[in-house]
Amino acid sequence: MRWFDHHLPRPALAGVLMIMLLTMLVWLLPSANSNANDKAASTKPANSAKPALTVTIARPQLTRLPQTLAANGDIAAWQEASIGSEANGLRLTEVLVNVGDVVRAGQLLARFSDETIQADLAQVRAALLEAQATLNEASTNAERARSLMNTGALSTQQINQFITAEQTARARVAAAEANLNAQRVRLKFTQLLAPDSGVISARSATVGAVVANGTELFRMIRKGRLEWRAEVMASELARIRPGTAVTLVAANGTRLSGKVRMIGPTVNPQNRAALVYVDLLPAGSGEAAAKPGMFARGEFTLGSGNGVTLPQQAVVVRDGFSYVFQLKPDSRVVQQKVKTGRYLQDQVEITEGLSLQDEVVVAGAGFLNDGDLVKVTRSDAATRDNKRETKDAR
């Protein structure tokens, strides 16, 4: 200090001391603030982390689920009738139905020209009248000859000739009547009638065409009945019985129901599957929307059994696998891999990965990740349901 007093004046010395003091304060303040922050951080509660999401939870429950067997197959006509021409060489003059028309048994489908048959019919009628006249004359002569048999006026040979002429005339009348009936049948064939009720599925009849005997003109789905021909593996056939209920969905989304009519007697050696024939039940517009040739997926109802289920929204599909988020006591969730089975309305069966005592996230499961902290909220109704489910499970 004496050196400062000796070399510096007092005002300058005061300024130097002031600068040194300010420098020490600037250096000490950040260190103090850092220590204060570290102390505050060390005294901050460890459980002050914010939840990632507010969720609802549920426990798996035992549910009565139907036991089903899935299969694929095609929809086909129950029976398809081929309607052909029985008239030979006649011209088709009128076609009265088209593809898709619903017809009844005996309904007129098409008409052929009958001019030739009418002419033949008139000729046969004339021949019949001629034969009947000949028969009348022969019968009169034969009766007269019989009356003179014991008088000797006629020889036995002459009497036999008259009786034979009568029998020949009667045979000619029968032949003419048979010919007349044949022409009437031919005339009947000029009107093509539906052999049964059903739906016209194909038509090849063309007005003006000269049709040969046996030519197919229409195809018809008998009774309008359809069937589903399901392919079922041979190992599963023992589970199916005639009368088993079936539900199926066609390729266009139409839902149908039916019953098993019969199981095919043979198994395809290529794929080891047999055909199961299912009669589709009448379903109004639903059945009308299903067409022969459509592909359909279906399920055979084989009974029912207990299964562990969860709401479908609790199951999250990631990377091709199914997961649920299981709630732990520290309010954090763990991603748990599960296997799913059957579906029933908004429930899904869990076949592996959970027990009835586990709690899993329902609402909000799709937004969580493994280890997330969550806040649980549940309604009174949900609480009562969970308690009841736990009691039933025990």
Secondary structure in CASP SS format (residue, H / E / C, confidence):
PFRMAT SS
TARGET T0000
AUTHOR 0000-0000-0000
METHOD secondary structure of the structure
MODEL  1
M C 1.00
R H 1.00
W H 1.00
F H 1.00
D H 1.00
H H 1.00
H H 1.00
L C 1.00
P C 1.00
R H 1.00
P H 1.00
A H 1.00
L H 1.00
A H 1.00
G H 1.00
V H 1.00
L H 1.00
M H 1.00
I H 1.00
M H 1.00
L H 1.00
L H 1.00
T H 1.00
M H 1.00
L H 1.00
V H 1.00
W H 1.00
L H 1.00
L H 1.00
P H 1.00
S H 1.00
A H 1.00
N H 1.00
S H 1.00
N H 1.00
A H 1.00
N H 1.00
D H 1.00
K H 1.00
A H 1.00
A H 1.00
S H 1.00
T C 1.00
K C 1.00
P C 1.00
A C 1.00
N C 1.00
S C 1.00
A C 1.00
K C 1.00
P C 1.00
A C 1.00
L E 1.00
T E 1.00
V E 1.00
T C 1.00
I E 1.00
A E 1.00
R C 1.00
P C 1.00
Q E 1.00
L E 1.00
T E 1.00
R E 1.00
L E 1.00
P E 1.00
Q E 1.00
T E 1.00
L E 1.00
A E 1.00
A E 1.00
N E 1.00
G E 1.00
D E 1.00
I E 1.00
A E 1.00
A E 1.00
W C 1.00
Q C 1.00
E E 1.00
A E 1.00
S E 1.00
I E 1.00
G E 1.00
S C 1.00
E C 1.00
A C 1.00
N C 1.00
G C 1.00
L E 1.00
R E 1.00
L E 1.00
T E 1.00
E E 1.00
V E 1.00
L C 1.00
V C 1.00
N C 1.00
V C 1.00
G C 1.00
D C 1.00
V E 1.00
V E 1.00
R C 1.00
A C 1.00
G C 1.00
Q C 1.00
L E 1.00
L E 1.00
A E 1.00
R E 1.00
F E 1.00
S C 1.00
D C 1.00
E H 1.00
T H 1.00
I H 1.00
Q H 1.00
A H 1.00
D H 1.00
L H 1.00
A H 1.00
Q H 1.00
V H 1.00
R H 1.00
A H 1.00
A H 1.00
L H 1.00
L H 1.00
E H 1.00
A H 1.00
Q H 1.00
A H 1.00
T H 1.00
L H 1.00
N H 1.00
E H 1.00
A H 1.00
S H 1.00
T H 1.00
N H 1.00
A H 1.00
E H 1.00
R H 1.00
A H 1.00
R H 1.00
S H 1.00
L C 1.00
M C 1.00
N C 1.00
T C 1.00
G C 1.00
A C 1.00
L C 1.00
S C 1.00
T H 1.00
Q H 1.00
Q H 1.00
I H 1.00
N H 1.00
Q H 1.00
F H 1.00
I H 1.00
T H 1.00
A H 1.00
E H 1.00
Q H 1.00
T H 1.00
A H 1.00
R H 1.00
A H 1.00
R H 1.00
V H 1.00
A H 1.00
A H 1.00
A H 1.00
E H 1.00
A H 1.00
N H 1.00
L H 1.00
N H 1.00
A H 1.00
Q H 1.00
R H 1.00
V H 1.00
R H 1.00
L H 1.00
K H 1.00
F C 1.00
T C 1.00
Q E 1.00
L E 1.00
L E 1.00
A C 1.00
P C 1.00
D C 1.00
S C 1.00
G E 1.00
V E 1.00
I E 1.00
S E 1.00
A E 1.00
R E 1.00
S C 1.00
A C 1.00
T C 1.00
V C 1.00
G C 1.00
A C 1.00
V E 1.00
V E 1.00
A C 1.00
N C 1.00
G C 1.00
T C 1.00
E E 1.00
L E 1.00
F E 1.00
R E 1.00
M E 1.00
I E 1.00
R E 1.00
K C 1.00
G C 1.00
R C 1.00
L E 1.00
E E 1.00
W E 1.00
R E 1.00
A E 1.00
E E 1.00
V E 1.00
M E 1.00
A H 1.00
S H 1.00
E H 1.00
L H 1.00
A H 1.00
R H 1.00
I C 1.00
R C 1.00
P C 1.00
G C 1.00
T C 1.00
A E 1.00
V E 1.00
T E 1.00
L E 1.00
V E 1.00
A E 1.00
A C 1.00
N C 1.00
G C 1.00
T C 1.00
R E 1.00
L E 1.00
S E 1.00
G E 1.00
K E 1.00
V E 1.00
R E 1.00
M E 1.00
I E 1.00
G C 1.00
P C 1.00
T C 1.00
V C 1.00
N E 1.00
P C 1.00
Q C 1.00
N C 1.00
R C 1.00
A E 1.00
A E 1.00
L E 1.00
V E 1.00
Y E 1.00
V E 1.00
D E 1.00
L E 1.00
L C 1.00
P C 1.00
A C 1.00
G C 1.00
S H 1.00
G H 1.00
E H 1.00
A H 1.00
A H 1.00
A C 1.00
K C 1.00
P C 1.00
G C 1.00
M C 1.00
F E 1.00
A E 1.00
R E 1.00
G E 1.00
E E 1.00
F E 1.00
T E 1.00
L E 1.00
G E 1.00
S E 1.00
G E 1.00
N E 1.00
G E 1.00
V E 1.00
T E 1.00
L E 1.00
P E 1.00
Q H 1.00
Q H 1.00
A H 1.00
V C 1.00
V E 1.00
V E 1.00
R E 1.00
D C 1.00
G C 1.00
F E 1.00
S E 1.00
Y E 1.00
V E 1.00
F E 1.00
Q E 1.00
L E 1.00
K C 1.00
P C 1.00
D C 1.00
S C 1.00
R E 1.00
V E 1.00
V E 1.00
Q E 1.00
Q E 1.00
K E 1.00
V E 1.00
K E 1.00
T E 1.00
G E 1.00
R E 1.00
Y E 1.00
L E 1.00
Q C 1.00
D C 1.00
Q E 1.00
V E 1.00
E E 1.00
I E 1.00
T E 1.00
E E 1.00
G C 1.00
L C 1.00
S C 1.00
L C 1.00
Q C 1.00
D C 1.00
E C 1.00
V E 1.00
V E 1.00
V C 1.00
A C 1.00
G C 1.00
A H 1.00
G H 1.00
F H 1.00
L C 1.00
N C 1.00
D C 1.00
G C 1.00
D C 1.00
L E 1.00
V E 1.00
K E 1.00
V E 1.00
T C 1.00
R C 1.00
S C 1.00
D H 1.00
A H 1.00
A H 1.00
T H 1.00
R H 1.00
D H 1.00
N H 1.00
K H 1.00
R H 1.00
E H 1.00
T H 1.00
K H 1.00
D H 1.00
A H 1.00
R C 1.00
END
